[in-house]
Amino acid sequence: MHVADRPSIGIFGAGKVGTALARLLVASGYEVVMAGSPRQTALDLLVSVVAPGAKVASPDALVAGSDVIIVAVPFGKGGTVPWDDFDGRIVVDAMNYWPPVDGHIAEIDADERSTSEINAARNPNARVVKSLNHLGYHEMEDDSMDAGSPLRRALAVVGDDAEARTVLARIIDDLGFDAVDGGPLANGRALEPGHPAFGRELGAGELTALVAPAADLVA
């Protein structure tokens, strides 16, 4: 059942990551709206089967009705998302740059910024945070645990907007993970493929040490 004071969530991307997140969010009481690729046919039917309770909307309607927007499209398709419309919105970059999938993108390979800093530059007025990218979609539901479990897995949240990090941390806690404040968006490099925190099952203390010397956002 939806809890009125929880932010509404919009997800760009109805693939395995997006639908896994949608199932967890709906089960946790969030209103979820999804937008997929224009090439995905019968998207309403797909979402009703793989993420029951989530709704499908146009990109414009998704942006207008969402407090938090999760971008979960393939990295190479990141430019197809309407970043110009994200002014003032909390935007979660859940994408990963995978050369085996995306191919080597020369501009990305040569850029010293984290990929989330690169994405954030698409709209400086968006409140971009990096998270939900450093665990596999198949682990999202399997590894979710109740608060207080000594084996609870941690997820990091990085971003230059402290309030946005706190909002996402509460969502992560509801999803069944401990949220760790990883500090500024530049620290997202540690969450990317090939870097220390990516794909590892870590507790809050271990993850904090790898990303940034910061305290947990959610007790």
Solvent accessible surface area in square Angstrom, and as a share of the most:
residue,aa,sasa,rsa
1,M,215,0.96
2,H,68,0.30
3,V,64,0.37
4,A,97,0.75
5,D,127,0.66
6,R,64,0.23
7,P,32,0.20
8,S,23,0.15
9,I,1,0.01
10,G,0,0.00
11,I,0,0.00
12,F,11,0.05
13,G,7,0.07
14,A,6,0.05
15,G,40,0.38
16,K,135,0.57
17,V,47,0.27
18,G,0,0.00
19,T,9,0.05
20,A,0,0.00
21,L,1,0.01
22,A,0,0.00
23,R,81,0.29
24,L,20,0.10
25,L,0,0.00
26,V,39,0.22
27,A,89,0.69
28,S,24,0.16
29,G,4,0.04
30,Y,10,0.04
31,E,88,0.40
32,V,4,0.02
33,V,36,0.21
34,M,0,0.00
35,A,4,0.03
36,G,24,0.23
37,S,47,0.31
38,P,139,0.87
39,R,190,0.69
40,Q,61,0.27
41,T,120,0.70
42,A,67,0.52
43,L,23,0.12
44,D,98,0.51
45,L,116,0.58
46,L,64,0.32
47,V,1,0.01
48,S,61,0.39
49,V,105,0.60
50,V,47,0.27
51,A,0,0.00
52,P,82,0.51
53,G,57,0.55
54,A,12,0.09
55,K,142,0.60
56,V,44,0.25
57,A,27,0.21
58,S,61,0.39
59,P,64,0.40
60,D,106,0.55
61,A,54,0.42
62,L,1,0.01
63,V,12,0.07
64,A,79,0.61
65,G,51,0.49
66,S,5,0.03
67,D,79,0.41
68,V,1,0.00
69,I,0,0.00
70,I,2,0.01
71,V,0,0.00
72,A,13,0.10
73,V,24,0.14
74,P,81,0.51
75,F,15,0.06
76,G,48,0.46
77,K,92,0.39
78,G,1,0.01
79,G,49,0.47
80,T,106,0.62
81,V,8,0.05
82,P,35,0.22
83,W,11,0.04
84,D,117,0.61
85,D,71,0.37
86,F,0,0.00
87,D,75,0.39
88,G,46,0.45
89,R,64,0.24
90,I,11,0.06
91,V,0,0.00
92,V,0,0.00
93,D,0,0.00
94,A,8,0.06
95,M,5,0.02
96,N,23,0.12
97,Y,28,0.11
98,W,101,0.35
99,P,39,0.24
100,P,118,0.74
101,V,115,0.66
102,D,35,0.18
103,G,34,0.33
104,H,143,0.64
105,I,47,0.24
106,A,75,0.58
107,E,126,0.56
108,I,26,0.13
109,D,78,0.40
110,A,84,0.65
111,D,38,0.20
112,E,162,0.73
113,R,102,0.37
114,S,2,0.01
115,T,6,0.04
116,S,1,0.00
117,E,45,0.20
118,I,24,0.12
119,N,1,0.01
120,A,19,0.15
121,A,56,0.44
122,R,103,0.37
123,N,8,0.04
124,P,117,0.74
125,N,96,0.49
126,A,13,0.10
127,R,63,0.23
128,V,8,0.05
129,V,0,0.00
130,K,1,0.00
131,S,0,0.00
132,L,5,0.02
133,N,6,0.03
134,H,3,0.01
135,L,11,0.06
136,G,23,0.22
137,Y,84,0.32
138,H,116,0.52
139,E,32,0.15
140,M,3,0.01
141,E,70,0.31
142,D,116,0.60
143,D,26,0.13
144,S,37,0.24
145,M,70,0.31
146,D,121,0.63
147,A,73,0.57
148,G,73,0.70
149,S,34,0.22
150,P,135,0.85
151,L,138,0.69
152,R,14,0.05
153,R,11,0.04
154,A,3,0.02
155,L,2,0.01
156,A,0,0.00
157,V,0,0.00
158,V,0,0.00
159,G,0,0.00
160,D,108,0.56
161,D,42,0.22
162,A,61,0.47
163,E,115,0.51
164,A,0,0.00
165,R,33,0.12
166,T,39,0.23
167,V,31,0.18
168,L,1,0.00
169,A,0,0.00
170,R,150,0.55
171,I,4,0.02
172,I,0,0.00
173,D,32,0.17
174,D,52,0.27
175,L,4,0.02
176,G,6,0.05
177,F,3,0.01
178,D,34,0.18
179,A,0,0.00
180,V,0,0.00
181,D,16,0.08
182,G,0,0.00
183,G,11,0.11
184,P,69,0.43
185,L,6,0.03
186,A,52,0.40
187,N,41,0.21
188,G,0,0.00
189,R,77,0.28
190,A,15,0.12
191,L,0,0.00
192,E,12,0.05
193,P,30,0.19
194,G,83,0.79
195,H,72,0.32
196,P,63,0.39
197,A,0,0.00
198,F,48,0.20
199,G,40,0.39
200,R,120,0.44
201,E,123,0.55
202,L,11,0.06
203,G,26,0.25
204,A,20,0.15
205,G,60,0.57
206,E,100,0.45
207,L,1,0.01
208,T,21,0.12
209,A,86,0.67
210,L,60,0.30
211,V,16,0.09
212,A,11,0.08
213,P,141,0.89
214,A,32,0.25
215,A,82,0.64
216,D,62,0.32
217,L,52,0.26
218,V,26,0.15
219,A,138,1.07
